[in-house]
Structure formats: structure tokens, C-alpha cells
Amino acid sequence: MVFGNNIKKLREEKNLTQQQLAEKLYVSRQTICRWENGVSQTKGY
């Protein structure tokens, strides 16, 4: 869950909402939520 915690911490430091971060990364808000909650990991492309 380190990945999710890091994403959330960095997002909050930049004062971004999940929606704003999702738009910057071209993913859905639900994807950001899943990452932050440890439900889904990114693929290591």
C-alpha cells in the first residue's frame, strides 16, 4: 500500500483533487481512488 499512500500524499501536497490528478494522468477518478486505497496497482510499463 506504499504506492497508494505516496500518491495520496503527493496529491494532497499539490492541493489536487482526485479528479484533477486523474485528468492530468488521463485516467478516471475511480482509478486514482483505487490506487490510493490499494485496490489496484499500476502496470510497470
Number of C-alpha atoms within 10 A of each C-alpha: 12 8 15 18 14 13 17 19 13 11 15 12 9 10 11 13 14 19 16 14 18 17 12 8 11 9 12 15 17 12 17 22 18 14 20 21 15 14 11 15 15 8 5 4 3
